[in-house]
Amino acid sequence: MFRRKHSQNHQENGLAEQEAKVSELRAALGPLSDRSVKYCTDACLRRYLIARNWNVDKAKKMLEETLKWRATYKPEEIRWHEVAHEGETGKVSRADFHDRSGRTVLIMRPGMQNTTCAEDNVRHLVYLIENGILNLGEGQEQMSWLIDFTGWGLSVKVPIKTARECINILQNHYPERLAVAFLYNPPRIFEAFWKVVKFFLDPITIQKVKFVYPKKENSFELMKSFFDVDNLPNEFGGKATLTYDHEEFSRLMAQDDVKTAKFWGLDEKPSHIANSHSGAQVAPEPTPLALPAS
């Protein structure tokens, strides 16, 4: 009983210290713009503190860099019709299922690379990360990534420069958003690419990257621990069929664009959001927004 009480007190003290750190960081940030205030929730500040091992000064510097980046890059203002051409092959999309913890799942298929513009590739990924956050369940703050290497080779690989920029954005401006990334059946030639990319990853992110192979029992068990095999596409060892419908996905993203604009208080009419694949203007009805803390 004493041990249980001691453990409970220790946990409560730890939580109190963390909340004090959050308050200290908020005070250190000083006055913020309206959009930055909306971004800098307590949950957001906590993620930056975790990323910097609860060092307030380092977390402040990291968060200020993100706020500068968001002020210039404006990720919340990217709309699907601007990046839809990047998604025509389904190289990155949000899955219609969640993992066992209820987290949003992003599916990436680098073998389906269809463009060469590095800037558009990055904007497309940023858009889908923001969209993944928009669709996180209540109480969820992280996403799972499934990366299918079917068809990947030297001729279709993402340039190191683009990969590095994507990594920097993910690590520096979306800390603690990635729960786990499964690299499914990467070819041997990927090992050289991975050695270079790994150099840019921090140790915590590296631990979240899992290599899985279809013929290895421990890989199947690992996937089964994170996903219901009935929902998991057969490309990842599951029983479901993955079919990417660009028209349907575009309609879904157009609806989410309305929700995004509403959340950020942007003066944007639904008619501004287009289905770029068909060229038709769409005006979906806004649905209730339950956006998790950013």
Disulfide bonds with the S-S distance in Angstrom:
none
